[in-house]
Amino acid sequence: MILLQILTDTATVQTASEQSISILDLAMKGGVIMIPLALMFVISVYVFIERLLTINNAGKVPSSFMNNVKDLVSKGDVNGAKLVATQNDTPIAHMLRKGISRIGKPIDHIEKSMENVGRLELYKLEKNLVILTIIAGIAPMFGFLGTIAGMIQTFFNISITSDITLGSIADGIYVKMVTSATGLMIGIMAYIAYSYLNAQIDRVVNQMETASADFIDTLHAPVK
């Protein structure tokens, strides 16, 4: 009896493996709704990679950059400091260049000018991040829409054929639930990507605030 049970279980496993379906085939059976979901996935990946590269480049400031600017400013060499800032294409350099060009004016005017540039640079860093938030919100909805449409179609077919067996019902529903799972996964991925990029932007903003404070402190110090 035990041997017979083992053989029966083995046959069941083999039958299940033979009836298994690949992920690609399952995705294809998700219906037309899988096309916009696939498009959202591609857009999310593109936006994430493009923004990640941009933000990482924005935070790459040479360790000697700030020291050079502060040293030149403290010596009164404004043109030299401006040249050093011009040679570095980062938000910090753009902000400092604006501050250097305002040297000679009241400190509060210099701070205001640097704050304005900082806000513009922050806007550039956050460009297209709203796309990730939109996808994170609508991808699951598209997935649920596909599932609901599939269930409507399944029950419509049942009403025509009068086939109400468990197999016929499950076959139609499990395939259409693929869209819900896909939409949820894309939404989760987009949300994680958005949160990670925001954390990287906060890191760059912190660098900008630190550089701005150091620059203002240098202006308060007497010229060497």
C-alpha positions in Angstrom: 0.0 0.0 0.0 2.8 2.4 0.9 4.6 1.6 -2.4 1.3 2.2 -4.3 0.8 5.5 -2.6 4.4 6.6 -3.5 3.9 5.7 -7.1 0.6 7.5 -7.2 2.1 10.7 -5.7 5.0 10.5 -8.2 2.6 10.2 -11.1 0.6 13.2 -9.7 3.8 15.3 -9.5 4.8 14.3 -13.0 1.4 15.2 -14.3 1.5 18.6 -12.6 4.9 19.3 -14.0 3.7 18.4 -17.5 0.8 20.8 -17.1 3.0 23.6 -15.8 3.1 26.9 -17.8 6.0 29.2 -18.4 5.9 32.8 -17.1 6.0 34.1 -20.6 3.0 32.0 -21.7 1.2 33.1 -18.5 1.9 36.7 -19.2 0.7 36.4 -22.8 -2.6 35.0 -21.5 -3.1 38.1 -19.4 -4.7 39.8 -22.3 -4.4 43.3 -23.9 -4.0 44.9 -20.5 -0.5 43.5 -20.3 0.6 45.9 -23.0 0.2 49.1 -21.0 1.6 47.3 -17.9 4.7 46.3 -19.9 5.0 49.9 -21.1 4.9 51.1 -17.6 7.6 48.7 -16.6 9.9 49.9 -19.3 9.3 53.5 -18.5 9.9 52.9 -14.8 13.2 51.2 -15.5 14.3 54.0 -17.9 13.4 56.8 -15.5 15.1 55.1 -12.6 18.4 54.5 -14.5 18.4 58.0 -16.0 17.7 59.7 -12.7 20.1 57.5 -10.8 23.0 58.4 -13.1 22.1 62.1 -13.0 21.9 62.2 -9.2 25.1 60.2 -8.8 26.9 62.6 -11.1 25.5 65.6 -9.2 27.0 64.3 -6.0 30.5 63.7 -7.4 32.4 66.7 -6.2 36.2 66.4 -5.9 37.4 66.5 -2.2 39.7 69.4 -3.0 37.0 71.5 -4.8 35.6 73.2 -1.7 39.0 73.8 -0.1 40.2 75.4 -3.3 37.2 77.8 -3.5 37.4 78.7 0.1 41.2 79.3 -0.1 40.9 81.6 -3.2 38.0 83.5 -1.7 39.8 84.0 1.6 42.7 85.4 -0.4 40.5 87.8 -2.3 41.0 86.0 -5.6 37.4 86.2 -6.8 38.2 85.5 -10.5 40.2 82.4 -9.5 37.4 81.1 -7.3 34.9 81.7 -10.1 37.1 79.8 -12.6 37.4 76.8 -10.2 33.6 76.8 -9.8 33.0 77.0 -13.5 35.2 74.0 -14.2 33.0 71.7 -12.1 29.5 71.0 -13.6 27.6 70.0 -10.4 24.8 71.7 -8.4 27.2 72.6 -5.7 29.5 74.3 -8.2 26.6 76.2 -9.8 25.4 77.4 -6.4 28.8 78.6 -5.3 29.5 80.3 -8.7 26.4 82.4 -8.1 27.6 83.2 -4.6 31.1 84.1 -5.8 29.6 86.4 -8.5 27.7 88.3 -5.7 30.8 88.9 -3.5 30.8 92.5 -2.4 27.1 92.7 -1.8 25.4 92.1 1.6 25.6 88.6 3.0 21.9 88.1 3.0 21.7 89.0 -0.7 24.4 86.4 -1.4 22.6 83.8 0.6 19.3 84.5 -1.2 20.9 84.2 -4.6 22.5 80.9 -3.6 19.2 79.6 -2.2 17.5 80.4 -5.5 20.1 78.5 -7.5 19.8 75.6 -5.0 16.1 75.4 -5.6 16.5 75.3 -9.3 19.1 72.6 -9.0 16.8 70.6 -6.8 14.1 70.9 -9.3 16.4 69.5 -12.0 17.3 66.6 -9.8 13.6 65.8 -9.1 12.7 66.0 -12.8 10.6 63.0 -14.0 10.3 61.5 -10.5 6.6 62.2 -10.7 6.4 59.6 -13.4 7.4 56.9 -10.9 4.7 58.1 -8.5 2.1 58.0 -11.2 3.1 54.5 -12.2 3.2 53.3 -8.6 -0.4 54.5 -8.3 -2.0 53.4 -11.6 -0.2 50.1 -12.3 -2.1 48.1 -9.6 -5.4 49.7 -10.9 -4.6 48.6 -14.4 -3.9 45.1 -13.1 -7.2 45.0 -11.2 -9.0 46.2 -14.3 -7.6 43.4 -16.3 -8.7 40.8 -13.7 -12.2 42.2 -13.5 -12.5 42.3 -17.3 -11.3 38.7 -17.4 -13.8 37.5 -14.8 -16.6 39.2 -16.6 -15.6 37.4 -19.8 -15.3 34.1 -17.9 -18.8 34.4 -16.5 -20.2 35.5 -19.8 -18.8 32.4 -21.4 -20.3 30.3 -18.6 -23.7 31.9 -19.3 -23.4 30.9 -22.9 -22.0 27.4 -22.6 -23.6 26.5 -19.2 -20.3 25.0 -18.3 -20.1 25.7 -14.5 -17.5 23.1 -13.6 -14.8 24.2 -11.2 -12.1 23.6 -13.8 -13.7 26.0 -16.3 -14.1 28.7 -13.7 -10.7 28.4 -12.2 -9.0 28.3 -15.7 -10.5 31.6 -16.6 -9.9 33.3 -13.3 -6.3 32.3 -12.5 -5.1 33.5 -15.9 -6.7 36.9 -15.5 -5.3 37.3 -12.0 -1.9 37.5 -13.7 -2.7 41.2 -14.5 -3.3 42.0 -10.9 0.0 40.4 -9.8 1.9 42.1 -12.6 0.3 45.5 -11.7 1.1 45.1 -8.1 4.8 44.1 -8.8 5.3 47.1 -11.1 3.7 49.5 -8.6 5.8 48.2 -5.8 9.0 48.5 -7.9 8.1 52.0 -9.0 7.5 53.0 -5.4 10.8 51.5 -4.2 12.6 53.3 -7.0 11.0 56.6 -6.2 11.9 56.3 -2.5 15.5 55.3 -3.2 16.0 58.2 -5.6 14.5 60.6 -3.1 17.0 59.4 -0.5 19.9 60.0 -3.0 18.6 63.5 -3.7 18.5 64.2 0.0 22.2 63.2 0.2 23.0 65.7 -2.6 20.9 68.5 -0.9 22.8 67.9 2.3 26.1 68.3 0.5 24.8 71.6 -1.1 23.7 72.9 2.3 27.0 72.1 3.9 28.9 73.7 1.0 26.7 76.8 1.3 27.3 77.2 5.0 31.1 76.8 4.5 31.1 79.4 1.8 29.2 81.9 3.9 31.5 81.3 6.9 34.5 82.0 4.6 32.9 85.3 3.6 32.6 86.3 7.2 36.3 85.6 7.8 38.8 88.4 7.2 40.7 88.4 3.9 44.2 86.9 4.2 
